[in-house]
Amino acid sequence: MRWWQFLQARLSNVYPGWIMVGVVSAMRTIGGGLHGYGFTVFFLPVSQDLGLNRAQTALAFSLARAEGAIEAPLIGYLVDRYGPRPLMVTAALLAGAGYIALSWVDSYVAFLLVYLGLISLAYSAGFIQTPMVIANNWFIRRRGRAMTVVGSAVTIGGTLITPGLAAVVTYFGWRWGAFFAGCAFLMICIPLSLKVVRAPEYIGLAPMARRHRSRQMLKVA
């Protein structure tokens, strides 16, 4: 048996909720590595290039945090109404476009518009709040484990991806680093977000709740 046949056979016995957790965790890993922790890599070179002082850069970060808190109830409403997939696809698109646009900014006003109007808005909605809905919808039993896996992904991204982004910024400059981050969001996160299924009921299953012995019933790990 070839390795991919073996992998396919193993995955066929995995509860699909864990696959959904893997998909949104991968998105959060990339988001955390490129923005959650990664944006600190841009802090000093952007400030120096645009001639910003500490008060101006601190204001941008403070407004981004306030923006995330204000938009949270609206995101909850949109997720309930339309499901997580449209929001995550839109967020990946906006984050990618935002970072590519960031590589071209040449003023503080343009920086605020891009950082607050595209990047922070998209990151908070699609990479922080919405993915947690997946773990909540797909699991009853082992929900805590699933949500913990999703929650830890941002930190993992900061550990694995942010050092690579820092190397790109160091050797090629922050504008190329921003362009690289934007391309990564577009090429990786959009395909991942298209795989998201709102809840098990949408594919004829039920949330993980209890064990069944019959192969015809829903299997749980």
N, C-alpha and C positions, 0 to 999 in steps of 0.2 A: 504494500500500500504506500503510495507516494505521500509526501508530507502534507500537501494541501488537501488530499482526500482524508487523511487522518484528522486534520484540523477541522474540516467541514463536518466530519462525523461527530467530533467532540462538541462543536458548537451547536449541532442539531439537538443535543440533549440539554443545552443551557436554557434556563428560563429567559425569555426575551427581555425581561425587565433589566437584567444585568447587562445585556448588550446596550440598552438605552442609557444605562448609567455610565457605561464605558464611553459612549458617543459624547454625552454632555460633559463628562469629566475630561475628555480629550480637548473639547472646546475651551473649558475653563483653564486647563493647563496652558494652552496656547495664549489665551487672554491674560492669564496671570503672569506668564513669562514675558509677554511683549508689552503689556500695559500696566497691570496691577502692580507688579514690581519693576517691570521694564522701563516705565516712563521716568523713573528716577535717574536712569542712565542719560536721559536727554536734558535733565534739569540744568546742569551747569553749562554745557555747550550751547543750548538754546538761549539761556540768559546772556551769555557772553556775545553770541552772534547778533542778537536783537537789541543788545544794550539795555537789558532789564535789570532792575534792582530787586532785592529780596522781597520787598513789599509787593511788587507787581506779580512776581511768580507765586508768592504765598497766597495772594488774592485769587489767582486762577485755581489753585488747588483747593482752597476753601470753598469757592463757588461750585466746584465740581462735586464736593461732598454734599453740599446743601442741595444741589440739583438731584443727586441720587435719592436723597430722603424725600424730596417733594414729589418726584415722579413715581415712587414706589406704589402708592395706591392706584394710580392710573395704569401702571403695568399689571397689577393684579386684576384689574377690571378687564384689560385687553386679553390677558391669558385666559380668563374665564370665558370670555366671549368668542375668541378666535383660536385659542390653543397656543401652545408654546412654539410650534414650528414657524409660523409666519414672523413672530417677533425675533426668533433666533436667526432666521435667514436675513431679515432686515438689519439686525444688529451687526451681523458679520459683514454685510455689504457696506453699512455706514462706517464701521470701524476701519475696514480696508480703504475705503475712499477717504476717510478722515486722515489716516496716516500718510497716504500718498499726497493729499493736499497739504499736510503739515510740512512735507519736504520742500514746499514752494513758498511758505509764508515769509514775509519780509517786514512785518510790523507787529506791534503788540495787539492791535485791534484784530488783525487777521488771525493771530495766534489764539486769542480768546474765542473767536467765532468757530474756528476749527476744533479747538480742544473741548470747548463746552458744548457747541452746537452739534458736533458729530461724534467725536471719540468718546467723551465721558458719557454722553447720553446713551450711546450704543452699548458701551461696556457694562454699565449698570443694569440696563434692561435685559440684554441678551446673554451676558456671561456671569452675572451675579444672582439676579433674582429668578429669572425664568427657569434655569436648569434645575433648581431645587424642586420645582413643580413635578418634574419627571419622576424623581425618587418618591415623592409623596403619592403620585397617582398610580405608580406601578406596584407599590408594595403596601401591604398591611403588616404581614409578618416580615421581619428583618428590615423594616423601614428605617430604623435608626442606623443600621449598618450601611444601607444604601446612601442615606443622606450624608453620613460621615465620609464615605468615599468621594462623593461629589464635592463636599465642602473642603476636602484636603487638596483638591486638584490645583487650586490657585497657588498654594505654597509650593507644590511640586514644580509647577511651571516656573516659579521664581528661582528654584534651585537648578533646574535643568536648562532652561531657555535663556534667562536673563544674562548669564555670563557670556553666551554666544552673541547676544545682541550687543553687549558692552564691547566685545571684541570688534564687531562690525563698526560701531560708532568710533572706536579708538583708531582703527586703521583706515577707515574710509570716510569718516565724518558723520555727523548726526543726520544730515539730510538723506544720505544713502541708507542709514540705519532706519529712518522713518519710512523710506520707500520700501525697503525690505520687509518691514513689519506689515505695511499695508498689503503687499503682495501675498504674504503668508496668510493674513486674514481672509483674503479673497479666494486663494487657491485651496486652502485647507478647511477653513471654518464653514464656508458656504456649502461645500459637498457634505460635510458632517451634519450640518443643521438640517439638510434635506432628508436625512435618515431618521429624524426624530418622529416618533409616533406619540400622540398626546396621552393615550392611556391604553391598557390592554384590551378594553372593550372594543376598541376600534379595529382590532384584528381577531376578534372572537375569543379572547381569553378573559381571565379574571385576575385581579391583583393577587400576588403571592400571599396566601392566607394560611394554608394548611397542606399537609403532605397527602398524596394519593399514591397507591401502589399500582393502580392500573396504568398501562402505557397509553391508554386512550384518553386518560384524564390529564389535566395540566400537571406537568412535572415541576418540581421545585428543587433547588439546590440544597 
